[in-house]
Amino acid sequence: MNIQDVLLNQLRKEKVTVIIEDIKGNSYQGIIRGFDNFCIFFQTEQGNALLYKHSLLKIKVPKEFYLKMPERESSRKEWNKTDQVNEAKESKTIEREVIKKS
């Protein structure tokens, strides 16, 4: 999942009021109801709107908004592999030390 999808999905789920500006300078304030690769379905006080992403300049979020990045599956797998290798090395070292002491 890319950062754009993560951001839009979190804004949608939390029903955060945002301001979207398009390339012509128009601003829309409202809540994101849905999105896909090409557009954002947006609810404003005036009604619903379908905004095409290629015409958007920026999405302004409130200062207190915190983006929660999901942990990447590949990073988690790599971390687990590294942990397993390190644990195996440590256990062999401990076994050698026990044998030497005996």
N, C-alpha and C positions, 0 to 999 in steps of 0.2 A: 504494500500500500504506500503510495507516495504522500508527501507532506500536504499537498493540496487536498487529497481525499481525507486524510486524517483531520485536518482543520475543518473542512466543510462538514464532515460527519459529526464531529464533536459539537460544532455550533448548532447543527440541526437537532441532535439529541438533547442538548441542554437548553434549547430554545432561547439562545442568546440573541438579543437585539443588536444588529450590526448596521453599518452604513456602507453601501456599495456604490462606488463611483465608476461611471463609464468613461470611455475615451472622449466623449463630447462634453464632459464636465457635469453631467446630470448626476444627482445623488438620490439614492433610494434608501430609506430607513425601514427596517422590518426584520422578519424572522425567516431563515432558510427552512423550507419545508422538504426539499429534495434536490438532488443533482445527479447528473451523469457526466460523461466525458465532454459534452458540448454545451450544456446549459445548467442554469440554477433556477429552481422553482422557488419563488420568493413571495412572502405574504407581507403586504404593507397595510397601512390604515385605509388606503384608497381601494384596496383589493389585491388580488393575486397577479403576479407577473412572471413571465418566463424570460429570463435574461440569458443571452448567449455569452458564453465565457470569452469568446474572441473580441467582444466589444467592451469588456470590463478592464478597468485600470487598477483598482484596488478594493480590498475589503477592510474596513476599519472595525476593529473589535474594541470592547471596553478595556480600559487600563488594567482592571482587576482580572481579566481573562487569563487563564493559564492553560497552555497547550500540553496535553498529556500524550507524549509519544509512546506508542506501543513498543514493547521489546521485540526486536527482530528475531524471527525464528532461526535464521542462519547463525546469528550471533550466539543465541542460546545453545545451539547444537555444538558450535565450535568451543564455547566455554566448557560445556560438559566433557567434550573430548579432552581438552587440556587438563581439566580437573582429574579425570580418570588416569591420564598418563602420569601426572604429578603424584597422585596417590599410590600408583603402582611403584614408582621410583622410590618413594618414601618407605613403603612397606619392605622393599628389597633391601634398602639401606638398614632398616631396623633389624631385619632378619640377619644380615651380615654382622651387625654389631652384637646381636645375641649369640651368634655362633662363635665369634671371637672371644667373648667373655666366658664362654663355657669351657 
